[in-house]
Amino acid sequence: MNFPFWIEIGTISIHPHLFFEILGYLFGISATVFASSAGKDTVEQEERYFLIVAGFTGALIGAKILAWAQHPQTTMVGFTDEPTILFGGKTIVGGLLGGMTSIELCKQYLGIEQRTGDPLIIPLSIGITFGRIGCFLTGLDDGTYGSATSLPWGVDFGDSIYRHPTQIYEIVFIWSLFLCINFWTKNNPVPSGWKFRTYLMGYLFWRLIVDSIKPADWEIMYLSPIQIACIVGLIWYLTRGIITEEEYHSAGK
């Protein structure tokens, strides 16, 4: 296989990152709307639409800001010489944290007090899966591959160096996390919001670990900007985002 692996549709060639990113957005948003319309939501359908727009907007902003921080040299070139560069590159961690922040602000504005994240687990898993397939097929240009490895499943992305396919690792991880959460909640009563909180904390912890074997343009105390963002997100969930004893008590009734 040659990287990047262009998607051929008739006479049109589409870059894999763009192709699968669009699929991720389409299927992810569709899954969110379906969950809302199927009576599996904790808020009214109209309120969910507002939250979807807020989350999507916040995710785009967060994904871009963290991508700019992750690659400061490229960002400076974009601001000074080639503005089009600024439109490329996004980060899933930035998207998740930006979307979460935007949704929380929107909930405050709408006066929504209940937790609303649980229906988002499947859409997020679908979106991340499509995104990581695009990252994998893009190869070296994407910068999401792992360090060199002698393991038999190492992948040569085009420079004759076999590397950890961290994009594939992530797909396996998020669906394993999803299955574990589902298994646990089938046998144990949990309050609303527990699934999403566990899912996002699990993902942030995963990225904190796996990004240590990914390339980084710069680091602070051996941590990349994405890893620092993961730590900030985890601290928020362990302090401000805790589930109260009352919520746990209500779930057990």
C-alpha positions in Angstrom: 0.0 0.0 0.0 1.2 3.5 -0.9 0.7 6.4 1.5 -1.3 8.6 1.2 -3.9 6.2 -0.1 -6.1 8.3 -2.3 -9.8 7.4 -2.5 -10.8 6.9 -6.1 -14.5 7.6 -7.0 -14.9 7.4 -10.7 -12.5 9.9 -12.2 -12.2 11.9 -8.9 -9.4 11.4 -6.4 -10.1 12.4 -2.9 -7.5 12.8 -0.1 -8.2 10.1 2.5 -8.1 12.5 5.4 -10.7 14.7 3.9 -12.8 11.8 2.8 -13.0 10.0 6.1 -13.2 13.2 8.1 -16.4 14.1 6.2 -17.8 10.6 6.7 -17.0 10.9 10.4 -18.9 14.2 10.7 -21.9 12.9 8.7 -22.3 9.6 10.5 -21.5 11.0 13.9 -24.1 13.8 13.7 -26.6 11.4 12.1 -26.1 9.0 15.1 -26.6 11.9 17.5 -29.9 13.0 15.9 -31.1 9.4 15.8 -30.4 8.9 19.5 -32.3 12.1 20.2 -35.3 11.2 18.0 -35.5 7.6 19.3 -36.4 8.7 22.8 -33.0 7.8 24.3 -32.1 11.4 25.2 -32.3 13.3 28.5 -33.3 16.6 26.9 -36.0 17.7 24.4 -35.2 17.2 20.7 -35.1 20.9 20.0 -32.7 21.5 22.9 -30.5 18.7 21.6 -30.3 20.4 18.2 -29.0 23.6 20.0 -26.4 21.4 21.8 -25.3 19.7 18.6 -24.7 23.1 17.0 -22.9 24.4 20.0 -20.8 21.2 20.3 -19.9 21.2 16.7 -18.8 24.8 16.7 -16.8 24.4 19.9 -15.2 21.2 18.6 -14.0 23.0 15.4 -12.6 25.9 17.4 -10.9 23.6 20.0 -9.5 21.3 17.4 -7.9 24.1 15.5 -6.5 26.0 18.5 -4.8 22.9 19.9 -3.5 21.9 16.5 -1.9 25.4 16.2 -0.3 24.9 19.6 0.9 21.4 18.7 2.7 22.7 15.6 3.8 26.3 16.4 6.4 26.6 13.6 3.8 25.7 11.0 1.3 28.0 12.6 3.7 31.0 12.5 4.3 30.4 8.8 0.6 30.4 8.3 0.1 33.7 10.1 3.0 35.4 8.3 3.3 33.9 4.8 0.7 31.2 3.9 -2.7 31.7 5.6 -4.1 28.7 3.9 -1.9 26.5 6.1 -4.0 27.5 9.1 -7.1 25.7 7.7 -5.4 22.3 7.8 -4.8 20.2 10.8 -7.1 19.4 13.7 -6.8 17.5 17.0 -9.4 15.1 18.4 -8.5 16.1 22.0 -9.0 19.7 21.2 -12.3 18.9 19.5 -13.6 16.9 22.4 -12.6 19.5 25.0 -13.8 22.4 22.9 -17.1 20.7 22.2 -17.6 19.8 25.8 -16.9 23.4 26.9 -19.2 24.9 24.3 -22.0 22.4 25.3 -21.7 23.3 29.0 -21.9 27.0 28.2 -25.0 26.3 26.0 -26.6 24.3 28.7 -26.1 27.2 31.2 -27.7 29.6 28.7 -30.7 27.3 28.1 -31.1 26.5 31.7 -30.4 22.7 31.3 -29.3 21.2 34.5 -29.4 17.5 33.7 -26.4 15.7 32.3 -26.6 15.3 28.5 -23.4 13.4 27.4 -24.4 9.7 27.5 -26.1 9.6 24.0 -22.9 11.0 22.5 -20.7 8.0 23.1 -21.7 6.0 20.0 -21.5 9.1 17.7 -18.1 10.0 19.1 -16.8 6.5 18.6 -18.0 6.4 15.1 -16.5 9.9 14.3 -13.1 9.0 15.9 -13.1 5.7 14.0 -13.6 7.3 10.6 -11.1 10.1 11.5 -8.4 7.6 12.5 -8.9 5.6 9.3 -8.2 8.8 7.4 -5.2 9.5 9.5 -3.8 6.0 8.9 -4.3 6.2 5.1 -2.7 9.6 5.0 0.6 8.2 6.3 3.6 10.4 7.3 2.0 13.7 6.3 -0.6 13.3 9.1 1.9 13.0 11.9 -0.3 10.7 14.0 1.9 7.6 13.6 4.0 6.2 16.4 7.7 5.7 17.0 9.7 3.0 15.3 9.1 -0.6 16.3 10.3 -4.1 15.6 6.9 -5.6 16.4 5.4 -7.7 13.6 2.5 -5.3 13.1 4.6 -2.3 12.5 3.7 -0.3 9.4 6.0 1.3 6.8 4.3 4.6 6.0 6.7 5.3 3.1 10.1 6.0 4.6 11.2 2.3 5.1 10.8 2.7 8.9 8.3 0.4 10.6 6.3 2.3 13.1 3.5 1.8 15.7 0.1 2.2 13.9 -1.2 4.3 16.7 -4.2 5.2 14.6 -5.3 1.5 14.6 -4.5 1.2 18.3 -6.9 4.1 19.0 -9.8 2.5 17.1 -9.3 -0.7 19.0 -9.1 1.2 22.3 -12.2 3.3 21.9 -14.4 0.3 21.0 -13.0 -1.7 23.8 -13.7 1.1 26.2 -17.3 1.4 24.8 -17.9 -2.4 25.3 -16.5 -2.3 28.8 -18.8 0.7 29.8 -21.8 -1.1 28.3 -20.9 -4.4 30.1 -20.5 -2.6 33.4 -23.7 -0.6 33.2 -25.8 -3.6 32.3 -25.1 -5.1 35.7 -24.6 -2.0 37.8 -26.9 1.1 38.1 -25.1 4.3 37.2 -26.3 7.9 37.2 -27.0 9.9 34.1 -23.7 11.2 32.7 -21.6 8.4 34.1 -21.1 6.7 30.8 -19.9 9.9 29.0 -17.7 11.0 31.9 -16.0 7.5 32.0 -15.7 7.4 28.3 -14.1 10.9 28.0 -11.8 10.4 31.0 -10.7 7.0 29.6 -10.0 8.6 26.2 -8.0 11.5 27.7 -6.0 9.1 29.8 -5.3 6.9 26.7 -4.1 9.9 24.7 -1.9 11.0 27.6 -0.2 7.7 27.4 -0.1 6.9 23.7 1.0 10.3 22.6 4.3 9.7 24.4 5.3 7.5 21.4 4.1 10.1 18.8 6.2 12.8 17.2 5.9 16.3 18.8 7.3 19.6 17.5 7.9 20.8 21.0 7.4 19.7 24.6 7.1 21.1 28.1 8.5 18.8 30.8 8.4 16.0 28.2 4.7 16.7 27.5 3.3 17.8 24.2 0.5 20.4 24.1 -2.0 17.6 23.5 -0.9 15.7 26.6 -1.1 18.9 28.6 -4.6 19.4 27.3 -5.4 15.8 28.4 -4.2 16.6 31.9 -6.2 19.8 32.1 -9.3 17.8 31.0 -8.8 15.1 33.5 -8.2 17.6 36.3 -11.5 19.3 35.4 -13.4 16.0 35.5 -11.8 15.0 38.9 -12.7 18.4 40.5 -15.6 20.2 38.8 -17.0 17.4 36.8 -17.6 14.9 39.6 -20.8 13.0 40.0 -22.4 13.6 43.4 -23.4 11.0 46.0 -27.0 12.1 45.5 -26.8 11.2 41.8 -25.4 7.8 42.6 -28.1 7.3 45.3 -30.8 8.2 42.8 -29.4 5.8 40.2 -29.6 2.9 42.7 -33.3 3.3 43.3 
